[in-house]
Amino acid sequence: MRGAGMTVDDYAAALKDILSAHAQPALDRLAAIRQALPPKARRVTVGVHPAQDGDGFFDVVVHLEGPDLYVLNKAIAPHRVLFEVKVVDGKMQPDVPMFDPDEVDFSVNDAIVDSCMAWLEGLWRQLGGVGLPAVVFGEEGYGSVASKPLLP
């Protein structure tokens, strides 16, 4: 889907619809993470990772904090990616609006992070958390706030 001509509000509304359509798989992954949490995990961070180019690609990934990050994150590896935009057989999956960064008059990455933070806050409340302190952040400082606590 080409995002040419979209305003930031149009884009945020489109992202909200797309993220809402993928809420159940993300909730299922979060529930699996809650079951697989290693005892040494101290905190959960959920990163919204937009592409550097600001073209519309992004991932939402769960990270654990505590001693031996490799071991901690390996324990939840099958469930860590809550949402991912990628190209499969030449098609966008899911079909999110894409942009030429030189032809848009707003920060696509800020809009992605703000939309994903709101989506994650809702998922987190619905799930009731995972039993550890948690925060969502936008990579590279994108978004209107650097991070937000996730509260059940």
Disulfide bonds with the S-S distance in Angstrom:
none
